[in-house]
Amino acid sequence: MKIDRLLSIVFILLKNEKITAKELSEYFNVSARTIYRDLETLDNAGIPIISFQGKEGGYGIIDTFKINDSFLKKEEASTILNILKSLSDIFDEINIEKIMTLKDFENDNSKIGFDFSNWGEDSEFKDKINIINNALKNKKKIEFKYFSSSGAISFRIVSPYKLLLKASNWYLYGFCHLKNDERLFKVIRIENLILLNENSDFLESNNFDIEKIFFHRNPNLYSTVNLKLKFDNSAYFHAKELFSEKNIIEKNDNFFIVKTSYPEDDWVYSMILSFGEKVEVLSPDHIKEIILKKIEKMSLIYKKEI
């Protein structure tokens, strides 16, 4: 991927007084034109790239811009390496061995670990991520079967714009030709994914707002619900995994009350039900009704077996 090449170029420039575009192109096995574009990208991002003219010329970074000064500390570099290592378990294009300049920082400096893969071995999920990534890179359409949260099945042809990671879930954002509009798809719900040999009609924009994508593109699907929940104190540590102290508006020796907001979907209902008899929905009323109906249906299942 381009991001690992850009990052590695920065470290190469930091470790060398100067290096030629030809040397960089040979190292990364890309064209000199690609390297020139990468250097321009870095310069536009605020990395002070300088060029040296003449026979002994090349590219470098100004002397005052060093790792120990203002760029990255060893711990920060180690954290970035850990992120790339985890991403390399999902994306075939990320070759961690190519980021040789980061090896100097491969130690315990970073106190943070990352794992972007699913639980267990899931080659199917990895295949989906890489097909979508190939479609993005080559500006091709994709076709797939999609399961909504309610279980409805539809068949989509999509011009992908972005792969997004939010709250440990991967999402595809793109133009859906069935709905003739931009849509957000949870990758885990995509099946029978095919890369089409058909150019994507709608190219991605560099100006996009992730918050807007998740909460405003599909207002009906991602409408926010304000919850007021009463918990038995025995559920406190379970609740702490989901809510911060600021969400607790009342607490005594027997119970505590939480106020919070979430996009309303099946996850919200499952979250409430996961607390069993240790939680009571105080508001809103429609969430009370939904939870009650789900409990009644669950009860019927077990009554049939008695």
C-alpha positions in Angstrom: 0.0 0.0 0.0 1.1 3.6 -0.5 1.0 4.4 3.2 3.8 1.9 4.1 6.0 3.3 1.2 5.5 6.9 2.3 6.3 6.1 5.9 9.4 4.1 4.8 10.6 7.0 2.5 10.4 9.3 5.5 12.6 7.1 7.6 15.1 6.6 4.7 15.4 10.3 4.3 15.8 10.8 8.0 18.7 8.3 8.1 20.5 9.5 4.9 21.7 13.0 4.1 20.4 12.5 0.6 19.2 9.9 -1.8 18.2 9.9 -5.5 14.7 9.2 -6.9 16.3 6.4 -8.9 17.6 4.7 -5.8 14.2 5.0 -4.1 12.4 3.7 -7.2 14.7 0.6 -7.3 14.3 0.0 -3.6 10.5 0.0 -3.7 10.3 -1.5 -7.3 8.2 1.4 -8.6 8.7 4.0 -11.3 10.6 7.3 -10.7 7.4 9.1 -11.5 5.7 7.4 -8.6 8.5 8.4 -6.2 8.2 12.0 -7.4 4.5 11.9 -6.6 5.3 10.4 -3.2 7.8 13.1 -2.4 5.3 15.8 -3.4 2.7 14.1 -1.1 5.1 14.2 1.8 6.0 17.8 1.1 2.3 18.8 1.0 1.8 16.9 4.3 4.3 19.2 6.0 7.5 17.0 5.8 10.2 19.5 4.8 11.6 17.7 1.7 14.6 19.4 0.0 16.1 18.7 -3.3 19.9 18.9 -4.2 20.7 19.9 -7.7 23.6 18.8 -9.9 25.4 15.5 -10.6 25.6 14.6 -6.9 22.0 15.7 -6.2 19.1 13.9 -4.7 16.5 14.4 -2.0 16.6 14.8 1.8 15.0 16.4 4.8 16.3 19.6 6.4 18.9 18.9 9.2 16.7 20.3 12.0 13.9 17.8 11.2 15.1 14.7 13.1 13.5 11.9 14.9 14.9 13.0 18.3 13.7 16.6 17.7 10.2 17.0 16.3 9.2 14.0 14.2 8.9 10.6 16.0 10.2 9.3 19.3 11.3 5.6 19.4 8.1 4.7 21.2 6.0 6.5 18.6 7.8 4.7 15.7 7.4 1.4 17.5 3.7 2.0 17.8 3.4 2.7 14.1 5.3 -0.5 13.3 2.9 -2.4 15.5 -0.1 -0.9 13.6 1.5 -1.8 10.2 2.3 -5.3 11.4 -1.4 -5.9 12.3 -2.6 -4.4 9.1 -0.3 -6.7 7.2 -2.2 -9.7 8.6 -5.2 -8.4 6.7 -3.9 -6.5 3.6 -1.8 -8.6 1.2 -0.2 -5.4 -0.2 1.4 -4.4 3.1 4.8 -6.1 3.1 6.3 -5.5 6.5 9.7 -6.7 5.3 9.9 -3.7 3.0 9.8 -1.3 5.9 13.4 -2.1 6.9 14.1 1.3 8.2 11.6 0.8 11.0 13.4 -2.3 12.2 15.6 -0.1 14.4 12.5 0.6 16.5 11.2 -3.0 16.8 11.4 -3.4 20.5 9.2 -2.9 23.6 9.2 1.0 23.3 5.5 0.9 22.4 3.2 0.1 25.2 0.2 -0.4 22.9 -0.6 -3.6 20.9 -2.9 -3.8 17.9 -4.8 -6.6 16.2 -7.2 -5.6 13.4 -8.1 -9.2 12.4 -11.2 -11.1 13.5 -11.3 -13.7 16.3 -9.8 -17.0 15.1 -8.6 -17.7 11.6 -10.9 -16.0 9.0 -9.4 -16.3 5.5 -12.8 -15.4 4.0 -12.8 -12.0 5.8 -9.2 -11.3 4.7 -10.2 -12.2 1.1 -13.1 -9.7 1.2 -10.9 -6.9 2.5 -8.3 -7.5 -0.2 -10.9 -7.7 -3.0 -12.3 -4.3 -1.9 -8.8 -2.9 -1.6 -8.0 -4.0 -5.2 -11.2 -2.4 -6.4 -10.2 0.8 -4.7 -6.7 0.7 -6.1 -7.8 -0.1 -9.7 -11.0 1.9 -9.6 -13.2 -1.1 -10.4 -16.8 -1.9 -9.4 -17.6 -4.8 -7.1 -20.7 -7.0 -6.8 -21.9 -8.8 -3.7 -24.8 -10.2 -1.7 -25.6 -8.1 1.4 -27.4 -9.0 4.6 -29.0 -6.1 6.5 -29.2 -6.1 10.3 -32.8 -7.3 10.0 -31.7 -10.2 7.8 -33.0 -8.8 4.5 -31.0 -9.9 1.5 -30.1 -7.7 -1.5 -27.6 -7.9 -4.4 -25.5 -4.8 -4.9 -23.1 -3.4 -7.4 -20.9 -0.7 -5.8 -18.2 1.8 -6.8 -16.1 1.7 -3.6 -14.8 5.0 -2.1 -13.2 4.0 1.2 -12.5 1.2 3.6 -13.2 2.4 7.1 -12.4 0.9 10.5 -14.7 2.1 13.3 -15.2 0.6 16.8 -13.4 -2.7 15.7 -15.6 -3.1 12.7 -14.6 -2.7 9.0 -17.0 -0.9 6.7 -17.2 -0.2 3.0 -18.3 3.2 1.9 -19.2 3.7 -1.8 -21.8 4.5 -4.4 -24.5 1.8 -4.6 -25.9 1.5 -8.1 -29.0 -0.3 -6.9 -30.0 2.6 -4.6 -28.4 5.3 -6.8 -26.8 6.9 -3.8 -23.8 6.6 -1.4 -24.1 3.8 1.1 -22.3 2.3 4.1 -21.9 -1.5 4.2 -20.6 -3.6 7.1 -17.9 -5.9 5.6 -18.9 -8.8 7.8 -22.3 -8.8 6.2 -21.0 -9.0 2.6 -21.0 -12.4 0.9 -20.2 -13.7 -2.6 -17.9 -10.7 -3.3 -16.7 -10.4 -6.9 -14.3 -7.9 -8.4 -15.8 -6.7 -11.7 -13.8 -5.8 -14.8 -15.8 -2.6 -15.1 -14.5 0.8 -14.3 -15.9 2.6 -11.3 -18.0 5.6 -12.5 -17.7 7.5 -9.2 -14.2 8.3 -8.0 -13.5 9.0 -4.3 -13.2 12.5 -2.9 -10.4 13.4 -0.6 -12.8 15.6 1.3 -15.0 13.3 3.4 -16.1 13.4 7.0 -16.2 10.0 8.8 -18.6 11.3 11.4 -20.9 12.5 8.6 -20.7 9.1 6.8 -21.7 7.2 9.8 -24.4 9.4 11.3 -25.8 11.6 8.6 -25.6 9.6 5.3 -28.3 7.2 6.5 -30.2 9.1 9.1 -33.0 6.5 9.3 -30.5 3.6 9.8 -28.3 5.5 12.2 -30.7 7.6 14.2 -29.5 8.2 17.7 -31.4 6.9 20.7 -31.0 8.4 24.2 -31.0 5.6 26.8 -31.7 5.7 30.5 -30.8 2.4 32.1 -31.0 1.2 35.7 -28.4 -1.4 36.7 -28.0 -3.6 39.7 -24.7 -2.9 41.4 -23.5 -6.4 40.7 -23.3 -5.4 37.0 -21.0 -2.4 37.7 -17.8 -3.8 36.3 -19.5 -5.3 33.2 -21.1 -1.9 32.6 -17.7 -0.1 33.0 -16.6 -1.9 29.8 -19.3 0.1 27.9 -19.9 3.3 29.8 -17.7 5.9 31.4 -18.2 7.4 34.9 -19.7 10.6 33.3 -22.5 8.4 32.0 -23.5 7.4 35.6 -26.0 10.0 36.8 -27.0 8.3 40.0 -25.5 5.7 42.3 -26.3 4.1 45.7 -25.6 0.9 47.5 -28.2 -1.1 45.4 -28.2 0.3 41.9 -26.8 2.9 39.5 -28.4 4.8 36.6 -26.7 5.4 33.2 -27.6 7.9 30.6 -26.0 7.4 27.2 -26.7 7.7 23.4 -26.1 5.2 20.6 -27.1 4.8 17.0 -30.1 2.6 17.3 -29.7 -0.8 15.8 -29.7 -4.5 16.8 -26.4 -4.0 18.7 -28.2 -1.7 21.2 -30.9 -4.3 21.9 -28.2 -7.1 22.2 -26.2 -4.9 24.5 -29.2 -4.3 26.9 -30.1 -8.0 26.8 -26.6 -9.1 27.6 -27.1 -7.7 31.2 -30.1 -10.1 31.7 -32.1 -9.4 34.8 -29.5 -6.9 36.1 -30.8 -4.0 33.9 -34.0 -2.2 33.5 -34.8 0.2 30.6 -36.2 3.4 32.2 -36.5 5.3 28.8 -37.4 5.6 26.0 -40.7 3.7 26.0 -40.2 2.2 22.5 -36.9 0.6 23.6 -38.8 -0.9 26.6 -41.3 -2.4 24.3 -38.7 -3.8 21.9 -36.8 -5.5 24.8 -40.0 -6.9 26.3 -41.0 -8.4 23.0 -37.6 -10.0 22.5 -37.8 -11.5 26.1 -41.3 -12.8 25.4 -40.1 -14.5 22.2 -37.1 -16.0 24.0 -39.3 -17.3 26.8 -41.6 -19.0 24.3 -38.7 -20.9 22.8 -37.9 -22.5 26.2 -41.5 -23.0 27.3 -41.9 -25.3 24.3 -39.2 -27.5 25.6 -40.7 -27.8 29.1 
